[in-house]
């Protein structure tokens, strides 16, 4: 598998708090990489470093290299707006805009120069289809997104993200606020999406990581304790801590 | 069940409701709570309810009395002729047209100046300035303090800066600029509150789509906070509509027998016209003043209604 993002000796601080410590691993292209580990161990911090969403928190600092398309994401001369067009993000809690379903999907593209109604219509259909929401939403495109169910809202957020035609998808516990049926739906969706996208997913659900991901990174207290093939990690983890976490004995 | 329960409760369904002796000797009701404490709690509740109700009624009754008095006094004086006539030294001929026109001119101009500047300032403070820096804190404290400065002080400022300094004279423009200064702090503070209420998750969603700050502001932040911003702005405008003191200082006239045609004309406004009438010796002018007050109140209620309608309209759009 070709490598999409090289993570090389990445460190991150919130003020004095050393949140990420010397991370080094490679994220493979067109596959799902699961980030697992107890709460507060830096998974989301790492995810948000990938599209520089941590920039909004004052007093943060990062060193090391996050190489994406020959450029270091962490360096200050990267245009973060451009970066986020290529590296999309889906959040833990569905956060559709309080606008219509249609407006939600075209929010990004419209602001990047797609103006013709026909193009936008096509884009809406394509994105909603990709997110398996088209059949449910095609008749209520003008209804407010807030009237959708939680699972539909999350798929809308995925569609909104896909409409930007990104390269990498960052998912921060996308199913933790959803019921098992919606979770199943989104997992199937992710498995289909990895044909075209590189996906990083933070999850607290071990089965989910085992079911859908190719690679797994086990985070503990800001360090990556173990990184490797998901099958390998779940069947015979090299590190006893990893094994104990996966089998549910702590965390 | 309750930390006030004393002793063991009587068996459920066993024995009559009402007082029963306990091992501590205090009478207990059927739930095992002390009858005396229960009684006291109920009385206290009733007393506080009464106090709160009286306070509410005080304001409402006073307002009703005032309105009743004014409306009664204006009967027979408030008619179409009153609305369409210029002021006169004869009470029967006196009308409110020039004051009404002056008020609308002044308020329109004030709104046009104060609302954009106020929203722009709030946006800068909330979205662009770095929070916690000495400069932004200084600005913030000053804006809050300015909201508490008496209006007459703004009148003095307006006189020095706009009437004399900038040479606008005793014009509508000077008055509107002065009123703008007066209400800017209120508009800024309420707009800031509205901007703060925009959920971080929505802003994050927008930024994560590779959208710039300004696009996020126009796409998510402003639409979401508009109801709050507009409500604050219109309530501030209503306040400006009722102001007389600062305008007297910046030279609004008491008697204007023509209609203003441009922002540089001299003018009067409703509160000053009313004040002028009430200080006349003739008894009849008191009725004229009452009619003027009714006009002013109707105008205020209209703007407040507009505020509510606008808020609902934007809220519906966002839901």
Interface residues (C-beta under 8 A of the other chain):
Chain A: X51 X53 X56 X58 X81 X82 X83 X84 X85 X86 X88 X89 X91 X93 X95 X96 X97 X98 X99 X107 X108 X111 X112 X144 X146 X157 X160 X161 X164
Chain B: X130 X131 X132 X199 X201 X202 X204 X205 X206 X207 X208 X209 X210 X211 X212 X215 X219 X220 X223 X224 X318 X319
